Amino acid sequence: MAHSVVDTGSKQFRCLIADDSAFARRNIATVLEKLGGNVVGEASNGLEALALFDALHPDLVLLDITMPRLDGVETLRKIIEQDKKARVIMVSSIGHKEMVWKAICIGAKSFVTKPYDPDYAGMIIREVVDQKGGE
């Protein structure tokens, strides 16, 4: 049987969601909360995400690739400059493979695609949250 998003075996964690779509933020927040995640901040562009990351120091960031003011890859680059062990999962549509690869090379821990499959997204989130020392 596949991993179920309702499995809350993981520890509690604090999460920042950065996506210019309120609908997408709501959808992934539902997945996070079922995994024991506490959404501590939401950003609709890259500059907001950076400010919230600096203020909140979340355990996990879900970061959309395409956002206004500062795209996800540049936002990730600045987050990693602040905290090399930051746990960031990139969020993209299927057509952004090259940008996702660039983000992984910069330091993103994984990625999920939109629209979300709740069970698959939950599995990826659990794996990243459970990594020791952010590595």
N, C-alpha and C positions, 0 to 999 in steps of 0.2 A: 504494500500500500504506500502511496506517495506521502511525503510530509504534509501534515495538516497545519494550516495557518492558526488553528485554535490551540495548538500545542504551545503551552507557555513555559516550557522547561528552561528557557534561558533566563538569566538574571535581568533585573530591571535596568534600563538604560535610558539616557536622555538624548533626544534626537532633534536636529534642526532639519526642516524640509525647505528646500529652495527650488521653486518652480513658478513660472509666470502664470500657470493655470491653477486657479482656485479649485477647480474640479479635480485635477490631478493631485493637488496637495491633500484634499479630503480623502481621496481614494487610498493613497499610500498611508495616510494617518490611521485609517481603519486597520490596515495590515499591521502597522507598528504597534498600535494599542493592544491588539490581540496577542502580540508577542511579548508584552510586558514593557513596551516602549512608552515613554512619556514625551510627547511633543512639546518641547520647551520654546520653540520659535519657528516662525514661518516667514519666508522671504519671497518676494515676487520678482526680484532681480539680483544680479550678482553683487552689486554694491551693498544692498541690504543684507545679503547672506554673509559677506565679509564682516560687516559691523556686528551682526548677531553672533557669528562664530567667535569673534574677539570678546564679546560681552558675556556669552553663555558657556563657552568651552564644553560643547556637547560631546557625548560619547560617540555619536554617529551623525554624519551629514548625508542626506539624500539630495543630490545636486543635479538639476536638469542641465543638459548640454546647451540647449538654446534658450537663452534668457536675454532680456534687454539690459542695457547699460554696461554689462560686463558678462561675456558668455561663460558657460560652465567650465571650460578648459582654463581660461584665465583666472576665474574665481578659484578653481582648484589649485592652480599654481601658487596663488597668494596664500591660500590656506596652508599648503604644505610648507611654504616659507616660514609661516608662523609656528607650525607644529608638524614636524616631520613624521610623527606617529599618528596623525589625524586619520580617523577611519571615515573614508568617503566612498559612497556608492554613487556612481553616475547613473543618471536616468536619461534614456534617449529613445527616439523612434528608430525603427529598423534602418533607415537610410543614413545614419550617422556613424557607420562603422569606423571610418578613418579618425574621426574626432574621439570616439570611445577608445580606440587603440592609443592615441596620443595621451588621453587622460590616464590610462593604465600605466603608461610609461612614466608619467609625471608622479604618480603615487596613489591614484585611486585604487581601492582594494577590490572592487568588482563593479558590475553594472547590471541594471535591469532595463527591460524595454517596455515602452508604452504601446498598447494598453497593458496594464499589469495583469499577470496571472497571479492571484493572491497566494497560492501555495508556493509557486516558484519564487516569487519576490520574498515571501516569508523565509524560505530556505536560504536564500542569498543573504538576507539581513541577519538571520541567526548565525550563519557561518562567520560573517564579518564581526559581529558583536562578540562572539565567543573566542575570537583570535586573541592570543596572549600578547600583551604589550603592544597592541596595534600593529603587529608584524604580519 
